[in-house]
Amino acid sequence: MTTTKLQYSQVADTSTAARQVVRFEPLAQGEVGATAAGVEIEKGFYALGGSVASNAVSWMPADFGGHLPIQAYLIVDDDEYVLIDTGVAVHRQTIMDALSRLVGTRKRGRIMLTRREPDVLTNLPAIANSFKISGVFAGGELNPLDYFDSMDEASTYALMRSIAKPQFEVLRPGSIITLGERKLEFLRTSLKVLATNWIYEHTSKTLFSSDSWAFVTSSRETAPFRADLAANDSWLSTTAVENYLARKFDWMVAIDTTPLRQDLQEVFEAREIKRICPSSGAVIEGSDLVERFVKSTLDAMRGMSKRKWESALKDFEFPPDLAVPDDRRGSIAYDNS
């Protein structure tokens, strides 16, 4: 595997073709990782997607290695189904094929989004226009800056209307979507970037954690993707988790993380969680393993307070066509008052 960079077009596809009802040609495997679809986690509950080389992902520490799973999750009932997130463009064919096989003749589908970002919603147009999707739901939060909250919701509505036909709705934390006996609840969390919410499924005790714990790689290129401490226990190192947090959630560096740690503890103390299913990263299976990952994360968050803040752009080099010429750099003034 020689991949060093994941192209934006492999994550997001905003072309007109992506919004059509089409049968996609098989994707070439190789540079960005092999794919596998429709892995059953438990009865009626599936992981769909594939993997990419971990060194192709910006938030992954260089020494982690392996393959980073990127997955959507499908839960089916007698006559309906719910899809949580939609995966990335490079796995679209795999996910579409899996949905065709697993959805079958079920007449009602809904999509729940944990974030409003390309790596979870880029396949939304193709899925919404090829399957019987009655609604798309994303989490939202009450914001004391009501004006900006309204603007965010308005822009999200406009985006969703432009790429998919079904009804779109922003649901507040605590809102529940039911699927047969299953209950899927939107949760507010502080361990996030921008408009992110977790989803908790009460029956299977599963937490869908979006891009939190998005660092658990796999030695496998193809599914199933599950955290395997026998193969690699470095994920539980406080230093390793800190290095991940510093890249993915760099806003936590050099701040008092006490309220964030309390918030995370409350999420897990209030619920029995037997499984964590991130949109990026391997599935963390079993109460004991979940507890160990949460403890390591809490310890790493405590360590983040002691880190020295450094600009994320300190080693960044602008492409030649965007760089400021040397003879102009002195003419650019900044007002820091």
C-alpha positions, -999 to 999 in steps of 0.1 A, spaced: 0 0 0 16 32 -12 -12 57 -6 0 90 9 -30 113 3 -68 109 1 -82 131 -27 -112 153 -19 -130 137 -48 -128 104 -31 -145 118 0 -171 141 -16 -188 142 -50 -211 172 -56 -215 166 -93 -249 164 -110 -242 128 -117 -241 121 -80 -277 132 -77 -291 108 -104 -307 74 -100 -279 53 -115 -261 20 -113 -225 28 -106 -196 11 -123 -174 -10 -99 -147 11 -83 -111 2 -88 -95 -12 -56 -60 -5 -47 -47 30 -39 -73 40 -14 -80 7 2 -101 -24 -5 -138 -25 3 -163 -49 17 -200 -44 24 -229 -56 44 -211 -71 74 -236 -82 101 -229 -68 135 -259 -84 150 -293 -96 136 -307 -68 115 -277 -45 120 -250 -40 94 -218 -21 87 -214 -9 51 -183 7 36 -146 0 34 -112 13 44 -85 38 33 -48 38 42 -45 56 75 -17 78 63 -41 93 38 -62 109 66 -51 143 79 -60 136 116 -42 103 119 -8 103 137 18 91 113 29 62 135 -6 45 137 -3 27 104 -28 2 90 -62 9 74 -88 33 87 -124 20 83 -150 45 70 -185 30 74 -222 37 74 -245 16 95 -278 0 84 -306 -12 108 -335 -31 92 -369 -41 106 -398 -59 89 -408 -32 65 -385 -3 71 -349 6 77 -326 34 91 -292 43 76 -268 61 99 -245 83 78 -238 75 41 -200 69 37 -175 85 13 -176 87 -25 -149 61 -30 -170 35 -13 -203 45 -30 -206 14 -53 -200 -9 -24 -226 8 -2 -252 10 -30 -248 -27 -37 -251 -36 -1 -282 -15 3 -298 -31 -27 -292 -65 -12 -301 -58 24 -330 -33 20 -348 -56 -5 -385 -48 -8 -387 -27 24 -409 3 16 -398 30 41 -362 42 47 -348 70 68 -314 85 70 -298 98 103 -267 120 100 -242 124 128 -225 154 111 -231 179 83 -198 172 66 -188 155 33 -174 123 48 -208 113 62 -233 128 37 -216 127 3 -235 96 -8 -268 111 3 -280 122 -31 -274 89 -48 -290 69 -19 -320 92 -15 -328 92 -52 -323 54 -56 -341 41 -26 -374 48 -8 -362 74 16 -390 92 34 -369 115 56 -334 127 64 -326 137 100 -296 156 115 -290 166 151 -290 202 161 -284 221 193 -300 250 211 -275 278 207 -276 310 228 -266 329 196 -300 322 181 -293 342 150 -263 321 140 -281 289 149 -310 299 126 -285 307 99 -268 273 103 -301 255 101 -313 276 71 -281 268 52 -284 231 61 -320 230 48 -310 247 16 -281 222 11 -302 192 17 -330 204 -6 -304 209 -33 -290 174 -31 -319 151 -20 -357 150 -24 -369 136 10 -381 157 39 -352 171 59 -355 178 96 -331 190 123 -338 172 156 -328 185 191 -307 164 215 -330 139 232 -351 134 201 -359 97 193 -365 79 161 -382 45 165 -377 15 143 -398 -14 155 -386 -20 190 -354 0 185 -350 36 197 -324 58 182 -317 89 203 -297 120 193 -272 130 220 -253 162 226 -216 159 233 -187 181 238 -161 158 222 -167 170 187 -160 195 159 -188 218 148 -223 204 141 -218 169 154 -242 147 174 -239 111 186 -267 86 183 -276 60 210 -295 29 201 -313 17 232 -319 -20 223 -285 -30 212 -267 -6 236 -248 9 207 -233 43 205 -228 58 171 -199 82 178 -194 99 145 -158 110 142 -149 105 179 -127 74 184 -119 78 147 -83 65 152 -88 28 157 -72 13 126 -73 -23 113 -46 -45 99 -72 -57 74 -81 -39 42 -115 -54 41 -143 -59 67 -151 -69 93 -134 -40 111 -132 -45 149 -108 -32 174 -84 -61 182 -61 -55 211 -43 -88 205 -31 -74 172 -26 -38 184 -30 -24 219 -12 9 212 -46 26 208 -50 25 246 -18 44 252 -26 78 267 1 94 246 -13 78 214 -48 91 222 -35 125 230 -17 127 197 -49 118 179 -69 144 199 -43 171 192 -48 166 155 -86 160 154 -97 182 182 -69 207 185 -91 232 202 -87 212 234 -49 219 236 -39 240 266 -74 246 279 -91 233 311 -108 201 299 -125 194 332 -161 203 319 -154 182 287 -144 152 308 -174 155 330 -196 157 300 -181 125 285 -184 107 318 -221 117 321 -228 102 287 -215 68 297 -227 68 333 -263 75 322 -263 46 297 -252 11 293 -230 11 262 -218 -23 249 -205 -11 215 -191 20 199 -196 24 161 -177 54 148 -182 66 112 -144 65 109 -125 39 128 -131 2 137 -160 -9 158 -152 -12 195 -171 -43 207 -179 -53 243 -185 -34 275 -150 -40 289 -133 -27 258 -156 3 256 -147 11 292 -110 9 285 -112 32 255 -132 57 275 -108 57 304 -78 62 280 -97 91 263 -104 107 297 -68 104 307 -57 119 273 -81 148 277 -66 156 310 -32 156 294 -44 179 267 -46 207 293 -8 205 298 1 206 261 16 237 246 -5 251 218 11 252 183 -4 264 151 -18 236 130 -3 254 100 32 257 113 46 232 88 21 239 61 34 251 27 10 269 4 8 257 -32 29 279 -55 -1 295 -71 -15 305 -37 17 315 -19 24 352 -12 54 363 -31 84 374 -10 83 409 -23 47 414 -12 49 398 23 60 431 39 30 450 24 4 429 41 -7 445 74 -27 428 102 -48 446 128 -46 426 160 -63 452 182 
